[in-house]
Amino acid sequence: MASRMTRIRGLIWLLPALVLLGVFVYYPIVENVRLSFYSWNAFSPKPVFVGFDNYATAASDPIFWRSLRNNIAYAVVSLVFQVGCSLCLAAVLEEFVHQRLRGILRVIYFIPAVISITVAGILFSFIYNPQFGLLNRLLGAVGLEQWQHSWLGERSTAIWSIIGMSQWQSIGYTAVLFVVAIQRIPRELYEAARVDGAGAVRQFFSVTIPMVREMTTLLIILTVAGAFLVFNEVMVMTAGGPSDSSQVLGTWLYRNAFLADDMGYASAIATVIFVLTFGFAILQIMIGRRRRVEM
Amino acid sequence: MSTRSRITALIAVSAAGALAACGAPGTAAKTTASANLTSSAATKSGTLTIVTKFADPKYAPYFEKVAADYESANSGVKVDLQQVGDQPYKDKIRVLSASKQLPDIYFSWAGDFANKFVRAGLAADLTSVMGPDTEWGKSFSPAALKAFEYDGKSYGVPINLDAKYMAYNTAIFSKVGVAKPANLEDLIAACGKFKSAGYTPIAFGNQYGWPAIHYITQLNAMDVPQATRDADYNPATGAFTDAGYAAALDQFKQISEACFDSGSNGLSHETAQANFLAGKAAMHFLESVEFSVLTAKGGAPAELADNWDFFRLPPTASAAGDKGALTGAPDGFMVNSGSKNAALAVDFLKFMTSKANGAEMTKSIGWLSSVQGTATAENSFPQLEAALKDISSANSFAIWLDTVTNADVANAYLSGVQGILDGSQSPADVMKSVQDAAAKAKKSVS
């Protein structure tokens, strides 16, 4: 009886959190999937059921596919820089940099992460400005005029310029997380590796990487999910242009929902984003667990 | 029942409650536009809700002052004024529309943006109080009033007059020896002379697409007969097969090659404007509501503030459309057809568009009011007065292409002109996209 009362009390304490979670997380997901089967907009008196038409529209929409490719590019580059490079950066900071300088460098690397994404976007719009931007001036100063571009105004460079800004902003944040993970590795493991004759590179691959696997898994999930949810930086810097070349799924969703008044199609795009990020997270967690068992 | 089952049931019930509370989108009863629109002093009470897109610190104080003045004049009325930015407004008003929570008064651009509210039954028919034959209606510029008509009825209250002009630096024109161009061919020829003299012929930044759209709006108006444009800009009948549309894009391509700096897709309109203000460019295509930034009071350097004038973007000698059309449109306010305060809303809008408030608008924020006789030498400056005269002489308003057409067509144009600028698309490619978008729009409307 007492145990039953304890369970009921526990449920009562959980209730507010469950209600909030249900209303603000799960209900919108379910509702979004439902709405993706309708044709509707903010002005239509009644949604019309259209089955899988919105998904068929996505399949035949070249800008949807371009957006998806841009998101994938975003994810791949982010994995390389925000996971791979930041892990190397964290290892170098911890192993080779003097303790006093280490703290200063950590702060310097972390500063971009505390700048609002909108401010960072505007800042880089100036850096990329074709007339007076720092980047073109720098290229000109070192005799690389042929590399100068209207970075945000050309189809071939716009999305890569945005991705570049995003790496500048996030690499310090993930590096600091890796630093925390590295600091938790028992020093005895490194000492044992050194006794066995392992150099710095071997220690990195044989001790550091395996011991920060959980953090790596977490950051991979966050980075890939973040790459598929990217929105602000694209809106601020190009709004998806020129000629929709820098559209990502988030901005294409927004344009269809709030500018083209096609909420049903926008809901279908949102569902695709959800399935992709959710599926990837599940896959990554499963792989992470299996590797942990192998250890 | 196990603990897990109970938790599952709890989540299900919570979700069901949320579903019931929130309801489906757009399923509320469609309201009609039969509200009583006349109020007396005795009925002036309650809270009036207003949403505008004028959060810009340059413009917001004027609207706050009008609201405060109205409250002072009507002690029983409280005005709940919410002002958001241009882009956030587009999101906010759609969310409010979908949830049937529109304010009593809301902002609207002229064209298809306003027509969507009308077609959805969300805008009150104001013909009885502000039609062209009414006292209030006669106080407006006829072209401004017409911009908010739909099927011969008035649905929006125009608050300002805005038109697109080519501002030019008279000192640079004199120095280079160029006269005001009479046609597009002259303009393009003049650009070569400015380039040779070391000036950017036309300061142009197209980072977000709309500056190029304003050129296309004017060129379409001059190259395509009005009846054809009217049919094409209507999503139910749009086809965009007239040769004038492709000609307009060709002309834009010629202007871009001869007159713009390269890389204009990567420059913002404001950056380009700064080049014009700094005397580095001979011309700049801008709206009359922006004229004040070219004045000393608006912060322009004296070298420019004392040496600028404007002209309309000229047509080609052989243009087949309406050569007297002028790109522009008034901004306006609509009244929620479901508002219980419709009469009070109309009364407030009458107050806002009184001659005194119209004159104050021109004086304080440099906008031309849609109310006739409000711009004078005392509250404006010579170029603004000249613009008012020119607007009055325009054959018709060519409403901004990105608000007058269906959103899909507008997007095809926005994307296409950026492609023309960076050389990745030809005018023919753009027209193909526009025609496809028009076909899609026609299908969705039908």
Interface residues (C-beta under 8 A of the other chain):
Chain A: R7 L11 L14 L15 L18 V19 G22 V23 Y26 Y27 V30 E31 L35 S39 W40 N41 A42 F43 S44 P45 K46 P47 S125 Y128 N129 P130 Q131 H149 S150 W151 L152 G153 E154 R155 T238 A239 G241 P242 S243 D244 R255 A257 F258 L259 A260 D261 D262 M263
Chain B: T3 R6 I7 L10 I11 S14 A15 A18 L19 C22 A24 P25 G26 T27 K30 K90 D91 R94 V95 S97 A98 K116 F117 R119 A120 G121 L122 N206 Q207 Y208 G209 D261 S262 G263 S264 N265 G266 L267 S268 T271 N275 A407 D408 N411 L414 S415 G416 Q418 G419 L421 D422 S424 Q425 S444
